[in-house]
Amino acid sequence: MAHRSPRSRLTSEQRPDRKQDILLAAEKLFAQHGYHAVSIRQIAQEAGVPLALVGYYYGQKHELFDAIFAHWSGTIEERLAALRQVVNDPQDPKVLQRITEAFIQPVLRLRASAEGEYYALLIARELAHVREETDRVLSAYFDPMAHAFIDAFAQALPHASRGEVAWCYQFALGALLHHLSDSRIERLSRGQSRAGDPAAGQLLANFIAGGIRAALPAPTFLPVSKSKRRST
């Protein structure tokens, strides 16, 4: 029997599916335990590959973390594409709703899919517990999108300051992240609701848009009475 050369054995170990297996294993473990609690060795074990293969494909742990977000960057573009479809008219009473739906719906669809579940949970975990090592990646991928949505909300709410709108964006993000990772709803609703239910998406959109509208109401101008106009 002919012996395979070391080169042929290495090529067999480096099948593209193994590269994908490593990425999916890292995504799952980071989502379950957090970036700092997971080692490269654990990722290799979860993926069923030699430890050296993780470094060969992705380098150090922070580079593997970055690769996960690069892999799913299309989801961010999907949200921005939906935002670009919104006709941003401050006089339209539904404009906040449409901006909000562009912000949350692609993420909710991802959370409901088998392939995107762990990535959605990873976003929820890491954005809620940002550390210096992970903030660089998160800011590179998510800050530009955040600015785009803050700009859109600010255009829809011209009476509000950017600082106020930025706070509302953060409150909206908090509601979305909690919805992605929450499981208490089943217990608190006494079984009437289930975690990750796509049907709750519209309720979440209504809650966020209504909350922003209530927090930053448009000013009302009372008509000046005739007697007051004569006295001036």
Protein Blocks (a to p, Z undefined) as FASTA:
>chain_A
ZZddfklmmmmmmgfklmmmmmmmmmmmmmmnojklpcfklmmmmnopafklmmmmnopm
klmmmmmmmmmmmmmmmmmmmmmmpccdfklmklmmmmmmmmmmmmmmmmmpmklmmmmm
mmmmmmmmccfklmmmmmmmmmmmmmmmmmmmmmmmmmbcfklmmmmmmmmmmmmmmmmm
pcklmmmnnopacehiaklmmmmmmmmmmmmmmmmccdddddddfklmmmZZ
